[in-house]
Amino acid sequence: MIQRIGRRAALLAAVAATGMVVAGCGDSSGDGASGDKTVAVSLITKNSTNPFFVAMQNGAKKAAQAEGVKLTVAAGKEDGDEAGQVQAIEDAVARGDAGILITPNGPGVNPAIKKARDAGLFVIALDTPPDPANTVDITFATDNFKAGELIGKWTAAQLVGKPATIALLDLFNDKVVSVDYNRDQGFLTGMGIDTGDQKKNGDEAKIGSYSGGTYTIACNEPTNGAEDGGRTAMENCLTKNPDINVVYTINEPAAVGAHKALQAAGRTQGVLVVSVDGGCDGVRQVKDGVIGATSQQYPLKMAELGVQAIKKIATGGEKPKVSDGLDFFDTGVTLVTDKTATGIESITSADGAQRCWG
């Protein structure tokens, strides 16, 4: 049974992490000035293979080194592995960590997050706001709806009124995750397509009008945010409708897989592929014409801000605040494309390469 203690007391008296610590610095016996024990933080990502989460881990390690924080890194076995994240949360509580940074794999982790907060840990979500948002103390994330909206507006502009036959390559079809529906629904909104429930993928009309002409939604397929998932999803979509000319993808690995399926089918000509991430490989795909446009987000910034925030709170500082008008702290998003569109602010792939990660 984990003893529950007051949050402020726990944060001010956080002990050094035990177990597998993959980054961090500082003497757990004291900092040499105040005698305070080293602040311990856990970073729990969705997986350890996606370049986005690898970059996030690297950002957290860099910040931990700079802040004198003892960092433990854990991850789900794959995107969607809620059980693995729950175990990592329980481990952080058992160690007496000051706080947890987590990219939630789904609503199944919410009860464990609540237990951690009840035990006195400060919990920050990164990249993926939980539902409801107040499940955690605060989220540092991209405005994922805006990220989708940017590539949607760009796509509508590039079509110049031509009919759009759209493949929506999402994250899941068996669980609801905010990053999934926000990007999907943001994309459709940017296209000028009416959506139903903005927290639900797939309930919009399958035929209708977008801002420049008519549209048909050919498919909503899950990719699990992976290249092989993107390829399978695109193959399934082409089976349903071989005339697809717009492909929205949840992230760049899925976009690469979709492109490979289009290549194998001899269908790359005239097809717009758009995505979200802005990793260095994704930016190269923009330069090479594989991806027409991507919304670049900043995982290193999310992780660095998260580590700094928990260190500040654990040493008596103020808690971070959300951005104006939002229920999270917005870490920024930028459209990267080499085909500009009037009225849509963007940077080139060359500029994106200066800001990319991974």
N, C-alpha and C positions, 0 to 999 in steps of 0.2 A: 504494500500500500504506500503510495507516494504521499508524503506529508505536504499539505497545502499551506502555503505561507502567503503573507501579504505581498502584492506585486511590487510595491516600492522597496520593501525590505529585501525581496529576492533580487531585484535589479541592482541594488546598492551593495549586496553581499554576494554577487555571483562568483562562483568558484571556477577554477580552471577545468577545462574538459579533460576527461580521460577517454580511453578507447582509441580508435583510429583517428588521429589528427593529421591531416594532410597539408596543412599550411598554418602559418601564424608565428608569432614570436612573443617574447616577454617571459619574465620569471614569475611563476605562479605564487611565489612567496611575497611578492610586492614589487612596486614600480621604482623603488629607490627614493621616492620623494614622499608620498603620502602613506605608503605601506599598504595601499589597497591591493586586493588580489586581482589577478589578470581577468579581464572580461572574456567570457567564453561564448562563442556564437556558433550555431549550426546553420549551414546552407544546405537546403534540400531541394534539388532540381528534379524535373520530370524524368530525365534520364541523363546518362553521361556520354552519349554518343552524338547527339545533335550538336552541330557546331555552335549554335546559339547558347546552349547550356554549358558547353565547354568554355566558351568565352565568358559567360557569367561566372563560372567557377574561377577562372583566371583573374577576373576583376576583383572578386572577393578576396582571393589570396593576396593580391597586391595591396588592397586596402587594409587587410588584416596585418600585413607586415608593417605598413606605415603607421597604423593606429596602435600597435602593440596588443592586438586582439588574438586570442587563441581560437582558431577556426577549425571546425570539423565539417567535412563535406560528405554528403550522402545523396542518394538518388534512387528513383524507381528503376526497376529493371528495364522498363520501356515506357513510352508515353501511355498514360492511362493506368499505370500500376499504383493504385491507391494504397493497397496493403503495405507495400514497401515503404511508402512515405509515412504511413501511420507508425510503423515500427521505428523509423528514424526520429519522428517526433517524440515518441515515448522514450527513446534513448536520450534525447536532448534533455527532457525533463528529469530523467533519472540522474544525469550527470550534474544537474543544477546549472545548466547554461543560463546566461542572462537573457538570451533571445534566440529566435529562429527566423531565418529568411527562407521562404518557400515559394516555389512555383507550383501551385496545387494541381494535382492530376485529376481532380474531380471532386464532387461534393462529398464523397466518402471519407475525405480527410477532415471535414469540418468538425465532427465531434472530438477528434484528437487535438485539433487546434484549440478548441474551447477548453479542454482539460489543461493544455499547456498554459493558456492565459490564466486560468483559475489557479494554477500552481505558481504564478508570478512571472512567467516569461513574457517578454514583449515580442509579438509575432508580426512580422512584416511580409506581405505577399509581394513577389516580384513578377512582372510581366503579365500574370494572369490573376485579375481580381476575382476573389471567390464570390459566390452568390449565396447569401447576401454579402455586400461589401464589408459590413461590420463584423463579419466572422473573424477578421484580423484587426489589429490596431490601426494599420494603414497599409496601402499598396503603393509601390513605386512601379510605374508601368508606362508603356506606350499608350496613347489614346488609340486603342485598337479599332474603334469605330471610325475614327478619322483616317487611320491607315488604310482601311478598306475603302473609305469614301474617296480618298485621293486616287487610288488605282481605278476606281469605278468612273470617276470624272474623266480621267485620262483616256480610258477605253472608249467612252462615249464620244469623246472628241476625235479619236483616231478613226472611228467607224464612218464619220462624216455622213450620217443618215442611213447607212446600209443596214439591212436586217441583221440582227444579232442572234446567233444560235449559241447558247451559253452552256458550258459545263462548269458546275460548281464543285470543286474538289475540296471538301471540308476536312475537319480533323476526325470527328467521330460520327457515328450514327446510333450509338448505344449509350451515350451519356451527354449531359449538357455542361459545357465549359464556356465561360464568358469570352475567352479569346476567340473561340470558334464562332459563336454566333455574332459577336461584335464585328469581326472582319467580314464575314459573309454578308451580314445585313448592311454594313457600311458600304461594301462594294455595290450592292444592289441600289442603295440610296444614291450613291454617286452616279450610277448609270441613269438615275431618274425613274427607277422601277419602284412601284408602291410595294411596301412590305406589310405583312400582317403583324404578328407579335414579334417585336424586335429582339426578343430573347429566345426565338425559335427559328431554326433553319427549315426551309422547305415548305412553308405554308403560304408563300406568295403565289399569285396566279402564274400558271405555266406559260401562258401566252398573253401578249398585251403590247403596250407601247413604252419605250424608254424615251429619254430626252431628245433623241435624234431620229427615231424611227420605230420599227416594230421589233419585238424580241420573242424568242422561244427558249425556255429553260429545258435543256435536253436531259439533265440529270443532276442529282445531288449524290455524290459518292464520298465515302470516308477514305482517308489516306493514312491515318495515324501519324501524320506529319513526317513521313519517311519516303525516300525515293522509290522503293519497291511498291509502297502503297500508292504513290502517285501514278506509277506506271499501270498498275492493275486497275485503279479507278478510271484512268483515261481509256484503257482498253474497253472497260465496261460501258463507258459513255459512248465511244465510237460505235459499239455494237447497237446501242439504242438509237443513235443518230450520227451518221458519218459526215454530216454537213456542219459540224461544230466549227465556229470561227472565233469564239471567245472562250478562253480557259482561265477561270479564277482559281488560284491555288492558295491554301492556307499558309504555306511557307515555301521557301526556295528548294529544299530537298524534294518536296512533292512536285514542284514545277519542273525540276530536272527529269523526274520520272515520267511526268506527263509528256514532256518533249520527246523522250525516247520512244514512248508509245506512238506519238504522232509520226515520228521518223519511220518507225517500222511499218506504219500503215500508209506511208507516202502522203501524209496529210499536213505537212508543216507550212506549205505555201498559203499565205493569207490568213493565218491563224494568230491571234493576239493572245499571248500568255502573260498574265500578270500575277504578282505575288507580294508577299510581305516578309521582311527580315533585314536585308541590307548587309548580309555577311560578305566577306571578301569574295568568296566563290560566287555568290549570287550577283554581286556587282560585275564580276567578269562575265557572267551569263548575259547581263544586260549589254555589256560591250560587244559580246559576240552575237547578239541578236536572238538568243534563245528565249530570254525574258524581255518583254517590251518595256516594262516598268515595274519597279518594286518600291515599296514603302520601307525606308530604312529606320530601324529602331536601334536602341543603344543599351545592350545588356550589361556592358561593363559599368556604365553609369548607374544602372539600377543596383547592381551589386555593391559598388563602392559607396553609394549613398546609404544603402541598407546597413552595411557594416558600421559606417560612421554614425548613423542614427542610434543604433543599439549601444555603441560605446558611449555616446553622449548621454543617453538616458541612464545607463548603468552607473555613470559617474556624476549624476545629479543634474544633468542638463535638461533642456526642454524637449518635449516630444515634437516630432515633425508634424506639419499641417498639410492638408490636401490643397491642391491647386484650386483657384477660384472657379466656382461653377461645376466642379467635378467631385466625385467621391473617392478620388485617388490623387497621388502626386504624379503629374505628367512629366515624363522624362524626355519627351520630344519625338517627332517623326518627320522625315523628309522624303519627298518623292525623288527617286533616282531614275532617270531615263535619258536617252540620247535623241529622243523624238519629242520635242517640246510641244505643248498645247497652249493655246492662247488662254490667259486668265488662270492658269494652274501653275503655281510656283514649283520649281523643280531644280535639281542639280544634275550635272552630267555624270556618267559613269566614272570619268577621271576624277571628278570632285568626290564622288561617293567612295572611290578607292582610298582617298585620304582619311575618310572617317570610318571605314569598315572595320570589321572584327572577324576573328577566326582565321 
